[in-house]
Amino acid sequence: MRKTFLFMDTIFNKVDSKGRVSLPADYRAIVKELNSEIVCYRSLVSPCIEGCAEDLLEKLATEIEDSNDFFSQEQDDLTNLIFGDAKRFTFDSTGRIVLTEKLLTHAGITDTAVFVGKGRKFQIWSPENWAKEEARIRAEVLKKRPVLNAHKSGDNA
């Protein structure tokens, strides 16, 4: 059985004047265990940076190649925005990555970055934007009160 690796927690880390920020230790451990690299790109829907291990983007590329819409304008636009914007990051001996000016500007990050785990991916926010987004999410969830079925159908556990 394959071990599952999930990006979790919300972690605030300092960003220096050169855009260097420490990747959270748990995130680095996942990347090392997967023998992968971190890939980041500008979120398509939020003022934040999306990040994941490179293998997740490889799976996405395979799904796109296998889809019936491979030559559609929508697929073309999506692949341009994700893969055309994505950048591989390796971390240095102290666990830091150097975020590009384009990514920092998109997310409004200056001196602090907020890493937010989202399972197989994570996001990097400015503290101000994350505070607003977290409040919005909590309000929506409380309003809708979703029910999650954590068991597969047929499980009696």
CNS distance restraints for C-alpha pairs under 8 A (distance, minus, plus):
assign (resid   5 and name CA) (resid  30 and name CA) 6.27 0.50 0.50
assign (resid   5 and name CA) (resid 119 and name CA) 7.85 0.50 0.50
assign (resid   5 and name CA) (resid 120 and name CA) 7.10 0.50 0.50
assign (resid   6 and name CA) (resid  30 and name CA) 7.75 0.50 0.50
assign (resid   6 and name CA) (resid 117 and name CA) 7.73 0.50 0.50
assign (resid   6 and name CA) (resid 118 and name CA) 7.63 0.50 0.50
assign (resid   6 and name CA) (resid 119 and name CA) 4.52 0.50 0.50
assign (resid   6 and name CA) (resid 120 and name CA) 5.26 0.50 0.50
assign (resid   6 and name CA) (resid 121 and name CA) 7.63 0.50 0.50
assign (resid   7 and name CA) (resid  26 and name CA) 7.66 0.50 0.50
assign (resid   7 and name CA) (resid  27 and name CA) 6.25 0.50 0.50
assign (resid   7 and name CA) (resid  30 and name CA) 7.85 0.50 0.50
assign (resid   7 and name CA) (resid 117 and name CA) 4.57 0.50 0.50
assign (resid   7 and name CA) (resid 118 and name CA) 5.95 0.50 0.50
assign (resid   7 and name CA) (resid 119 and name CA) 4.86 0.50 0.50
assign (resid   7 and name CA) (resid 120 and name CA) 5.99 0.50 0.50
assign (resid   7 and name CA) (resid 121 and name CA) 6.21 0.50 0.50
assign (resid   7 and name CA) (resid 122 and name CA) 6.22 0.50 0.50
assign (resid   8 and name CA) (resid 116 and name CA) 6.95 0.50 0.50
assign (resid   8 and name CA) (resid 117 and name CA) 3.95 0.50 0.50
assign (resid   8 and name CA) (resid 118 and name CA) 6.31 0.50 0.50
assign (resid   8 and name CA) (resid 119 and name CA) 6.28 0.50 0.50
assign (resid   8 and name CA) (resid 122 and name CA) 7.91 0.50 0.50
assign (resid   9 and name CA) (resid 115 and name CA) 7.78 0.50 0.50
assign (resid   9 and name CA) (resid 116 and name CA) 6.10 0.50 0.50
assign (resid   9 and name CA) (resid 117 and name CA) 5.31 0.50 0.50
assign (resid  10 and name CA) (resid 114 and name CA) 6.69 0.50 0.50
assign (resid  10 and name CA) (resid 115 and name CA) 5.50 0.50 0.50
assign (resid  10 and name CA) (resid 116 and name CA) 4.56 0.50 0.50
assign (resid  10 and name CA) (resid 117 and name CA) 6.33 0.50 0.50
assign (resid  11 and name CA) (resid  24 and name CA) 7.14 0.50 0.50
assign (resid  11 and name CA) (resid 114 and name CA) 5.56 0.50 0.50
assign (resid  11 and name CA) (resid 115 and name CA) 5.06 0.50 0.50
assign (resid  11 and name CA) (resid 116 and name CA) 6.68 0.50 0.50
assign (resid  12 and name CA) (resid 112 and name CA) 6.66 0.50 0.50
assign (resid  12 and name CA) (resid 113 and name CA) 5.72 0.50 0.50
assign (resid  12 and name CA) (resid 114 and name CA) 4.50 0.50 0.50
assign (resid  12 and name CA) (resid 115 and name CA) 6.36 0.50 0.50
assign (resid  12 and name CA) (resid 127 and name CA) 7.96 0.50 0.50
assign (resid  13 and name CA) (resid  21 and name CA) 6.63 0.50 0.50
assign (resid  13 and name CA) (resid  22 and name CA) 6.55 0.50 0.50
assign (resid  13 and name CA) (resid 112 and name CA) 5.65 0.50 0.50
assign (resid  13 and name CA) (resid 113 and name CA) 5.38 0.50 0.50
assign (resid  13 and name CA) (resid 114 and name CA) 6.46 0.50 0.50
assign (resid  13 and name CA) (resid 115 and name CA) 7.83 0.50 0.50
assign (resid  14 and name CA) (resid  21 and name CA) 6.13 0.50 0.50
assign (resid  14 and name CA) (resid  22 and name CA) 7.57 0.50 0.50
assign (resid  14 and name CA) (resid 111 and name CA) 5.75 0.50 0.50
assign (resid  14 and name CA) (resid 112 and name CA) 4.44 0.50 0.50
assign (resid  14 and name CA) (resid 113 and name CA) 6.26 0.50 0.50
assign (resid  15 and name CA) (resid  19 and name CA) 5.75 0.50 0.50
assign (resid  15 and name CA) (resid  20 and name CA) 5.51 0.50 0.50
assign (resid  15 and name CA) (resid  21 and name CA) 4.73 0.50 0.50
assign (resid  15 and name CA) (resid  22 and name CA) 7.87 0.50 0.50
assign (resid  15 and name CA) (resid 110 and name CA) 6.89 0.50 0.50
assign (resid  15 and name CA) (resid 111 and name CA) 4.67 0.50 0.50
assign (resid  15 and name CA) (resid 112 and name CA) 5.17 0.50 0.50
assign (resid  15 and name CA) (resid 113 and name CA) 6.47 0.50 0.50
assign (resid  16 and name CA) (resid  20 and name CA) 5.40 0.50 0.50
assign (resid  16 and name CA) (resid  21 and name CA) 6.75 0.50 0.50
assign (resid  16 and name CA) (resid 111 and name CA) 6.33 0.50 0.50
assign (resid  17 and name CA) (resid 111 and name CA) 7.63 0.50 0.50
assign (resid  18 and name CA) (resid  98 and name CA) 7.25 0.50 0.50
assign (resid  19 and name CA) (resid  98 and name CA) 5.22 0.50 0.50
assign (resid  19 and name CA) (resid  99 and name CA) 5.22 0.50 0.50
assign (resid  19 and name CA) (resid 100 and name CA) 6.81 0.50 0.50
assign (resid  19 and name CA) (resid 101 and name CA) 7.45 0.50 0.50
assign (resid  19 and name CA) (resid 104 and name CA) 7.69 0.50 0.50
assign (resid  20 and name CA) (resid  96 and name CA) 5.98 0.50 0.50
assign (resid  20 and name CA) (resid  97 and name CA) 5.50 0.50 0.50
assign (resid  20 and name CA) (resid  98 and name CA) 4.26 0.50 0.50
assign (resid  20 and name CA) (resid  99 and name CA) 6.28 0.50 0.50
assign (resid  21 and name CA) (resid  96 and name CA) 5.10 0.50 0.50
assign (resid  21 and name CA) (resid  97 and name CA) 5.64 0.50 0.50
assign (resid  21 and name CA) (resid  98 and name CA) 6.46 0.50 0.50
assign (resid  21 and name CA) (resid  99 and name CA) 7.49 0.50 0.50
assign (resid  21 and name CA) (resid 113 and name CA) 7.59 0.50 0.50
assign (resid  22 and name CA) (resid  94 and name CA) 7.48 0.50 0.50
assign (resid  22 and name CA) (resid  95 and name CA) 5.34 0.50 0.50
assign (resid  22 and name CA) (resid  96 and name CA) 3.97 0.50 0.50
assign (resid  22 and name CA) (resid  97 and name CA) 6.32 0.50 0.50
assign (resid  23 and name CA) (resid  27 and name CA) 6.52 0.50 0.50
assign (resid  23 and name CA) (resid  28 and name CA) 6.35 0.50 0.50
assign (resid  23 and name CA) (resid  91 and name CA) 7.57 0.50 0.50
assign (resid  23 and name CA) (resid  95 and name CA) 5.81 0.50 0.50
assign (resid  23 and name CA) (resid  96 and name CA) 5.64 0.50 0.50
assign (resid  23 and name CA) (resid  97 and name CA) 6.65 0.50 0.50
assign (resid  24 and name CA) (resid  28 and name CA) 6.35 0.50 0.50
assign (resid  24 and name CA) (resid  95 and name CA) 7.82 0.50 0.50
assign (resid  24 and name CA) (resid 115 and name CA) 7.74 0.50 0.50
assign (resid  25 and name CA) (resid  29 and name CA) 6.20 0.50 0.50
assign (resid  25 and name CA) (resid  95 and name CA) 7.49 0.50 0.50
assign (resid  26 and name CA) (resid  30 and name CA) 6.43 0.50 0.50
assign (resid  27 and name CA) (resid  31 and name CA) 6.38 0.50 0.50
assign (resid  28 and name CA) (resid  32 and name CA) 6.13 0.50 0.50
assign (resid  28 and name CA) (resid  95 and name CA) 7.22 0.50 0.50
assign (resid  29 and name CA) (resid  33 and name CA) 6.02 0.50 0.50
assign (resid  30 and name CA) (resid  34 and name CA) 6.12 0.50 0.50
assign (resid  31 and name CA) (resid  35 and name CA) 6.04 0.50 0.50
assign (resid  31 and name CA) (resid  36 and name CA) 5.34 0.50 0.50
assign (resid  31 and name CA) (resid  37 and name CA) 6.09 0.50 0.50
assign (resid  31 and name CA) (resid  38 and name CA) 6.90 0.50 0.50
assign (resid  31 and name CA) (resid  53 and name CA) 6.21 0.50 0.50
assign (resid  32 and name CA) (resid  36 and name CA) 6.41 0.50 0.50
assign (resid  32 and name CA) (resid  37 and name CA) 7.96 0.50 0.50
assign (resid  34 and name CA) (resid  53 and name CA) 7.90 0.50 0.50
assign (resid  36 and name CA) (resid  53 and name CA) 6.04 0.50 0.50
assign (resid  36 and name CA) (resid  54 and name CA) 5.93 0.50 0.50
assign (resid  36 and name CA) (resid  55 and name CA) 6.85 0.50 0.50
assign (resid  37 and name CA) (resid  53 and name CA) 5.65 0.50 0.50
assign (resid  37 and name CA) (resid  54 and name CA) 5.55 0.50 0.50
assign (resid  37 and name CA) (resid  88 and name CA) 6.48 0.50 0.50
assign (resid  37 and name CA) (resid  89 and name CA) 6.37 0.50 0.50
assign (resid  37 and name CA) (resid  90 and name CA) 6.12 0.50 0.50
assign (resid  38 and name CA) (resid  51 and name CA) 6.69 0.50 0.50
assign (resid  38 and name CA) (resid  52 and name CA) 5.68 0.50 0.50
assign (resid  38 and name CA) (resid  53 and name CA) 4.73 0.50 0.50
assign (resid  38 and name CA) (resid  54 and name CA) 5.89 0.50 0.50
assign (resid  38 and name CA) (resid  88 and name CA) 5.77 0.50 0.50
assign (resid  38 and name CA) (resid  89 and name CA) 5.25 0.50 0.50
assign (resid  38 and name CA) (resid  90 and name CA) 6.64 0.50 0.50
assign (resid  39 and name CA) (resid  51 and name CA) 5.52 0.50 0.50
assign (resid  39 and name CA) (resid  52 and name CA) 5.51 0.50 0.50
assign (resid  39 and name CA) (resid  53 and name CA) 6.00 0.50 0.50
assign (resid  39 and name CA) (resid  54 and name CA) 5.65 0.50 0.50
assign (resid  39 and name CA) (resid  86 and name CA) 6.29 0.50 0.50
assign (resid  39 and name CA) (resid  87 and name CA) 5.46 0.50 0.50
assign (resid  39 and name CA) (resid  88 and name CA) 4.47 0.50 0.50
assign (resid  39 and name CA) (resid  89 and name CA) 5.98 0.50 0.50
assign (resid  40 and name CA) (resid  49 and name CA) 6.49 0.50 0.50
assign (resid  40 and name CA) (resid  50 and name CA) 5.46 0.50 0.50
assign (resid  40 and name CA) (resid  51 and name CA) 4.28 0.50 0.50
assign (resid  40 and name CA) (resid  52 and name CA) 6.69 0.50 0.50
assign (resid  40 and name CA) (resid  86 and name CA) 5.47 0.50 0.50
assign (resid  40 and name CA) (resid  87 and name CA) 5.57 0.50 0.50
assign (resid  40 and name CA) (resid  88 and name CA) 6.68 0.50 0.50
assign (resid  40 and name CA) (resid  89 and name CA) 7.50 0.50 0.50
assign (resid  41 and name CA) (resid  49 and name CA) 5.75 0.50 0.50
assign (resid  41 and name CA) (resid  50 and name CA) 5.41 0.50 0.50
assign (resid  41 and name CA) (resid  51 and name CA) 6.65 0.50 0.50
assign (resid  41 and name CA) (resid  82 and name CA) 6.68 0.50 0.50
assign (resid  41 and name CA) (resid  85 and name CA) 5.53 0.50 0.50
assign (resid  41 and name CA) (resid  86 and name CA) 4.45 0.50 0.50
assign (resid  41 and name CA) (resid  87 and name CA) 6.50 0.50 0.50
assign (resid  41 and name CA) (resid 103 and name CA) 7.05 0.50 0.50
assign (resid  42 and name CA) (resid  47 and name CA) 7.84 0.50 0.50
assign (resid  42 and name CA) (resid  48 and name CA) 6.46 0.50 0.50
assign (resid  42 and name CA) (resid  49 and name CA) 4.76 0.50 0.50
assign (resid  42 and name CA) (resid  50 and name CA) 6.01 0.50 0.50
assign (resid  42 and name CA) (resid  82 and name CA) 7.91 0.50 0.50
assign (resid  42 and name CA) (resid  85 and name CA) 6.96 0.50 0.50
assign (resid  42 and name CA) (resid  86 and name CA) 7.70 0.50 0.50
assign (resid  42 and name CA) (resid 103 and name CA) 6.08 0.50 0.50
assign (resid  42 and name CA) (resid 106 and name CA) 6.72 0.50 0.50
assign (resid  42 and name CA) (resid 107 and name CA) 7.77 0.50 0.50
assign (resid  43 and name CA) (resid  47 and name CA) 6.64 0.50 0.50
assign (resid  43 and name CA) (resid  48 and name CA) 5.66 0.50 0.50
assign (resid  43 and name CA) (resid  49 and name CA) 5.36 0.50 0.50
assign (resid  43 and name CA) (resid  50 and name CA) 5.42 0.50 0.50
assign (resid  44 and name CA) (resid  81 and name CA) 7.59 0.50 0.50
assign (resid  47 and name CA) (resid 106 and name CA) 5.95 0.50 0.50
assign (resid  47 and name CA) (resid 107 and name CA) 4.64 0.50 0.50
assign (resid  47 and name CA) (resid 108 and name CA) 7.20 0.50 0.50
assign (resid  47 and name CA) (resid 125 and name CA) 7.30 0.50 0.50
assign (resid  47 and name CA) (resid 129 and name CA) 7.27 0.50 0.50
assign (resid  48 and name CA) (resid 106 and name CA) 6.62 0.50 0.50
assign (resid  48 and name CA) (resid 107 and name CA) 4.23 0.50 0.50
assign (resid  48 and name CA) (resid 108 and name CA) 7.74 0.50 0.50
assign (resid  48 and name CA) (resid 123 and name CA) 6.45 0.50 0.50
assign (resid  48 and name CA) (resid 124 and name CA) 5.64 0.50 0.50
assign (resid  48 and name CA) (resid 125 and name CA) 4.88 0.50 0.50
assign (resid  48 and name CA) (resid 126 and name CA) 7.46 0.50 0.50
assign (resid  49 and name CA) (resid 103 and name CA) 6.47 0.50 0.50
assign (resid  49 and name CA) (resid 106 and name CA) 7.63 0.50 0.50
assign (resid  49 and name CA) (resid 107 and name CA) 6.19 0.50 0.50
assign (resid  49 and name CA) (resid 123 and name CA) 5.41 0.50 0.50
assign (resid  49 and name CA) (resid 124 and name CA) 4.94 0.50 0.50
assign (resid  49 and name CA) (resid 125 and name CA) 6.64 0.50 0.50
assign (resid  50 and name CA) (resid 121 and name CA) 7.27 0.50 0.50
assign (resid  50 and name CA) (resid 122 and name CA) 6.05 0.50 0.50
assign (resid  50 and name CA) (resid 123 and name CA) 4.61 0.50 0.50
assign (resid  50 and name CA) (resid 124 and name CA) 6.56 0.50 0.50
assign (resid  51 and name CA) (resid 121 and name CA) 5.72 0.50 0.50
assign (resid  51 and name CA) (resid 122 and name CA) 5.13 0.50 0.50
assign (resid  51 and name CA) (resid 123 and name CA) 5.76 0.50 0.50
assign (resid  51 and name CA) (resid 124 and name CA) 7.52 0.50 0.50
assign (resid  52 and name CA) (resid  56 and name CA) 6.61 0.50 0.50
assign (resid  52 and name CA) (resid  57 and name CA) 7.70 0.50 0.50
assign (resid  52 and name CA) (resid 120 and name CA) 6.73 0.50 0.50
assign (resid  52 and name CA) (resid 121 and name CA) 4.46 0.50 0.50
assign (resid  52 and name CA) (resid 122 and name CA) 6.15 0.50 0.50
assign (resid  53 and name CA) (resid  57 and name CA) 7.50 0.50 0.50
assign (resid  53 and name CA) (resid 120 and name CA) 7.97 0.50 0.50
assign (resid  53 and name CA) (resid 121 and name CA) 7.34 0.50 0.50
assign (resid  54 and name CA) (resid  58 and name CA) 6.41 0.50 0.50
assign (resid  54 and name CA) (resid  88 and name CA) 7.77 0.50 0.50
assign (resid  55 and name CA) (resid  59 and name CA) 6.30 0.50 0.50
assign (resid  56 and name CA) (resid  60 and name CA) 6.34 0.50 0.50
assign (resid  56 and name CA) (resid 120 and name CA) 7.52 0.50 0.50
assign (resid  57 and name CA) (resid  61 and name CA) 6.07 0.50 0.50
assign (resid  58 and name CA) (resid  62 and name CA) 6.28 0.50 0.50
assign (resid  59 and name CA) (resid  63 and name CA) 6.26 0.50 0.50
assign (resid  60 and name CA) (resid  64 and name CA) 6.19 0.50 0.50
assign (resid  61 and name CA) (resid  65 and name CA) 6.16 0.50 0.50
assign (resid  62 and name CA) (resid  66 and name CA) 6.11 0.50 0.50
assign (resid  63 and name CA) (resid  67 and name CA) 6.10 0.50 0.50
assign (resid  64 and name CA) (resid  69 and name CA) 7.81 0.50 0.50
assign (resid  64 and name CA) (resid  70 and name CA) 6.27 0.50 0.50
assign (resid  64 and name CA) (resid  75 and name CA) 7.53 0.50 0.50
assign (resid  65 and name CA) (resid  70 and name CA) 5.96 0.50 0.50
assign (resid  66 and name CA) (resid  70 and name CA) 7.39 0.50 0.50
assign (resid  69 and name CA) (resid  75 and name CA) 6.56 0.50 0.50
assign (resid  70 and name CA) (resid  75 and name CA) 6.20 0.50 0.50
assign (resid  70 and name CA) (resid  76 and name CA) 7.68 0.50 0.50
assign (resid  71 and name CA) (resid  75 and name CA) 6.76 0.50 0.50
assign (resid  71 and name CA) (resid  76 and name CA) 6.79 0.50 0.50
assign (resid  72 and name CA) (resid  76 and name CA) 6.20 0.50 0.50
assign (resid  73 and name CA) (resid  77 and name CA) 5.99 0.50 0.50
assign (resid  74 and name CA) (resid  78 and name CA) 6.14 0.50 0.50
assign (resid  75 and name CA) (resid  79 and name CA) 6.06 0.50 0.50
assign (resid  76 and name CA) (resid  80 and name CA) 6.12 0.50 0.50
assign (resid  77 and name CA) (resid  81 and name CA) 6.22 0.50 0.50
assign (resid  78 and name CA) (resid  82 and name CA) 6.15 0.50 0.50
assign (resid  79 and name CA) (resid  83 and name CA) 5.44 0.50 0.50
assign (resid  79 and name CA) (resid  84 and name CA) 6.94 0.50 0.50
assign (resid  80 and name CA) (resid  84 and name CA) 4.73 0.50 0.50
assign (resid  80 and name CA) (resid  85 and name CA) 7.20 0.50 0.50
assign (resid  81 and name CA) (resid  85 and name CA) 5.74 0.50 0.50
assign (resid  82 and name CA) (resid  86 and name CA) 5.90 0.50 0.50
assign (resid  89 and name CA) (resid  97 and name CA) 6.30 0.50 0.50
assign (resid  89 and name CA) (resid  98 and name CA) 7.54 0.50 0.50
assign (resid  90 and name CA) (resid  97 and name CA) 6.31 0.50 0.50
assign (resid  91 and name CA) (resid  95 and name CA) 5.07 0.50 0.50
assign (resid  91 and name CA) (resid  96 and name CA) 4.93 0.50 0.50
assign (resid  91 and name CA) (resid  97 and name CA) 4.76 0.50 0.50
assign (resid  92 and name CA) (resid  96 and name CA) 5.38 0.50 0.50
assign (resid  92 and name CA) (resid  97 and name CA) 6.69 0.50 0.50
assign (resid  99 and name CA) (resid 103 and name CA) 6.44 0.50 0.50
assign (resid  99 and name CA) (resid 104 and name CA) 6.58 0.50 0.50
assign (resid 100 and name CA) (resid 104 and name CA) 6.26 0.50 0.50
assign (resid 101 and name CA) (resid 105 and name CA) 5.90 0.50 0.50
assign (resid 102 and name CA) (resid 106 and name CA) 6.17 0.50 0.50
assign (resid 103 and name CA) (resid 107 and name CA) 6.30 0.50 0.50
assign (resid 104 and name CA) (resid 108 and name CA) 5.88 0.50 0.50
assign (resid 104 and name CA) (resid 109 and name CA) 5.06 0.50 0.50
assign (resid 104 and name CA) (resid 110 and name CA) 7.12 0.50 0.50
assign (resid 105 and name CA) (resid 109 and name CA) 6.49 0.50 0.50
assign (resid 107 and name CA) (resid 124 and name CA) 7.64 0.50 0.50
assign (resid 107 and name CA) (resid 125 and name CA) 5.93 0.50 0.50
assign (resid 107 and name CA) (resid 126 and name CA) 6.26 0.50 0.50
assign (resid 108 and name CA) (resid 125 and name CA) 7.66 0.50 0.50
assign (resid 108 and name CA) (resid 126 and name CA) 5.82 0.50 0.50
assign (resid 108 and name CA) (resid 129 and name CA) 7.83 0.50 0.50
assign (resid 109 and name CA) (resid 113 and name CA) 6.23 0.50 0.50
assign (resid 109 and name CA) (resid 125 and name CA) 6.79 0.50 0.50
assign (resid 109 and name CA) (resid 126 and name CA) 4.65 0.50 0.50
assign (resid 109 and name CA) (resid 127 and name CA) 7.93 0.50 0.50
assign (resid 110 and name CA) (resid 126 and name CA) 7.40 0.50 0.50
assign (resid 112 and name CA) (resid 126 and name CA) 6.50 0.50 0.50
assign (resid 112 and name CA) (resid 127 and name CA) 6.84 0.50 0.50
assign (resid 113 and name CA) (resid 124 and name CA) 6.18 0.50 0.50
assign (resid 113 and name CA) (resid 125 and name CA) 5.74 0.50 0.50
assign (resid 113 and name CA) (resid 126 and name CA) 5.31 0.50 0.50
assign (resid 113 and name CA) (resid 127 and name CA) 6.60 0.50 0.50
assign (resid 114 and name CA) (resid 123 and name CA) 7.93 0.50 0.50
assign (resid 114 and name CA) (resid 124 and name CA) 5.34 0.50 0.50
assign (resid 114 and name CA) (resid 125 and name CA) 4.95 0.50 0.50
assign (resid 114 and name CA) (resid 126 and name CA) 5.97 0.50 0.50
assign (resid 114 and name CA) (resid 127 and name CA) 5.98 0.50 0.50
assign (resid 114 and name CA) (resid 130 and name CA) 7.31 0.50 0.50
assign (resid 115 and name CA) (resid 122 and name CA) 6.82 0.50 0.50
assign (resid 115 and name CA) (resid 123 and name CA) 5.75 0.50 0.50
assign (resid 115 and name CA) (resid 124 and name CA) 4.61 0.50 0.50
assign (resid 115 and name CA) (resid 125 and name CA) 6.60 0.50 0.50
assign (resid 116 and name CA) (resid 122 and name CA) 5.52 0.50 0.50
assign (resid 116 and name CA) (resid 123 and name CA) 5.15 0.50 0.50
assign (resid 116 and name CA) (resid 124 and name CA) 6.28 0.50 0.50
assign (resid 116 and name CA) (resid 125 and name CA) 7.72 0.50 0.50
assign (resid 117 and name CA) (resid 121 and name CA) 6.64 0.50 0.50
assign (resid 117 and name CA) (resid 122 and name CA) 4.51 0.50 0.50
assign (resid 117 and name CA) (resid 123 and name CA) 6.64 0.50 0.50
assign (resid 118 and name CA) (resid 122 and name CA) 4.91 0.50 0.50
assign (resid 118 and name CA) (resid 123 and name CA) 7.29 0.50 0.50
assign (resid 125 and name CA) (resid 129 and name CA) 6.37 0.50 0.50
assign (resid 125 and name CA) (resid 130 and name CA) 5.59 0.50 0.50
assign (resid 126 and name CA) (resid 130 and name CA) 6.03 0.50 0.50
assign (resid 127 and name CA) (resid 131 and name CA) 6.10 0.50 0.50
assign (resid 128 and name CA) (resid 132 and name CA) 6.52 0.50 0.50
assign (resid 129 and name CA) (resid 133 and name CA) 6.14 0.50 0.50
assign (resid 130 and name CA) (resid 134 and name CA) 5.83 0.50 0.50
assign (resid 131 and name CA) (resid 135 and name CA) 6.20 0.50 0.50
assign (resid 132 and name CA) (resid 136 and name CA) 6.24 0.50 0.50
assign (resid 133 and name CA) (resid 137 and name CA) 6.09 0.50 0.50
assign (resid 134 and name CA) (resid 138 and name CA) 6.10 0.50 0.50
assign (resid 135 and name CA) (resid 139 and name CA) 6.16 0.50 0.50
assign (resid 136 and name CA) (resid 140 and name CA) 6.23 0.50 0.50
assign (resid 137 and name CA) (resid 141 and name CA) 6.10 0.50 0.50
assign (resid 138 and name CA) (resid 142 and name CA) 6.03 0.50 0.50
assign (resid 139 and name CA) (resid 143 and name CA) 6.12 0.50 0.50
assign (resid 140 and name CA) (resid 144 and name CA) 6.17 0.50 0.50
assign (resid 141 and name CA) (resid 145 and name CA) 5.47 0.50 0.50
assign (resid 141 and name CA) (resid 146 and name CA) 6.83 0.50 0.50
assign (resid 151 and name CA) (resid 155 and name CA) 6.04 0.50 0.50
assign (resid 151 and name CA) (resid 157 and name CA) 7.39 0.50 0.50
